[in-house]
Amino acid sequence: MTADGQIIPDIIIREVMEQAQVFASTYALVGGRFDDGSKMQQSNDEKVELERLIRLAIWAGTKAEA
């Protein structure tokens, strides 16, 4: 753990937050007038990426504690 109590690097947190916004924005379009039929698949793809980043953040946190 660092002196300020931070375990997960800021860059990883920013990446997670950005991807959460991308996922939420894409999901909000599902079934709407701007959905060309591909937004659910795109939303699912963005969700997979968000999960990958969250797992990376958790892994980075556990490595920092060791």
N, C-alpha and C positions, 0 to 999 in steps of 0.2 A: 504494500500500500504506500502511496506517496504521502508527502507531508500534508498536503491539503485534503487527504482522504479520497482522492480520485483513483479509481482502479481502471476504468475503461477509458482509453484515450479519446479526447474530444473529437478527433477526426472520425472515429467510428460512430460516435453518438450523432454527429452531423449527418453522416451517410444514412444511418437508420432513420433519422427524422425526415430527411429528404425523400427517402424511398417510401416512408409511410404516407407522405403527402401525394406522391405519384400514385400509389395504390388507391388511396381514398378518392382522388380526383378521377381516376379511371373507373372505379366502381360506381361513382356517382353518375356516370354517363350510361351505365347499363340500363337498357330499356327506354332510354330517353330519346328525344328527337334527333340527337346527334349520334345515336347508335346505328352503325351500318351493319350490325349483326356480328361484329367482331369484338365488341367491348367486354363481353364476359370472358372470352379467352384471354384478351389482353390483361384484364383485371386479375385473372388467375395467375398469369405469368408474373405480374408485378407482385402478387402475394407471395409467390415462391421466392422471388428475389428478396423481399422483405424478411421472410423467414431465414434465408441464408445469412443476411446481415445481422439479424438478432442472434443467431447461433454464433456468428463470428464475435459479436460483442461479448456474449457470455463466455466464450472460450478465452478471449483476451483478458477478461476479468479474472478468470480462474488462474491464468498464467501469471498475471501481475501479483496475485496473492501469494503464489508459491515462492 
